[in-house]
């Protein structure tokens, strides 16, 4: 283990990780050109790393229902409200690339209600933010509004699950003070 500035907690060396985790991290590095700090910061707890990224992939890599960009919109908008710098910056970069829009992530993280999104996406984010901040107030009328505007029950579940997973992620990243990689700040901006 070595001290780093990416987290309050010690970050394991890549060559000391279990093979499956090391291979996953190397695959991400090959694709992105760098290792996102969240992978290194969570790797010191292998079972939790595996569980987190398994659930992440099940929600964020789906090809049916919500688009991959809409999934990222949920992450960026709720992470902005939860004041999670890591998730806003990292997922903001992914969103800019997926939407081919250099402005969208900043708009969503600051005030999604004024972002250049469709009314349907606005309803999706209203629901996600309500789950993030006031889940105890979710009522059947919230579900019905989404259904009346074209969301399936599976999509509604995905909105809730993505919001819930990133509530966990936001809190872990804030508690551990996980720093965004500098590369994320400029991705998808030009």
Buried (B, 14 or more C-beta within 10 A) or exposed (E): EEEEEBBEBEBBEBEEBBEEBBEBBEEBBEEBEEBBBBBBBBBBEBEEBBEBBEBBEEBBEBEEBBBBBBBBBBBBBBBBBBEBBBBBBBBBBBBBBBBEBEEBBBBBBBEBEEBEBEEEBBBBBBBBBBBBBEEEEEEEEBBEBBEEEEBEEEBBEBBBBBBBBBBEBBEBBBEBBBBBBEBBEEBBEE
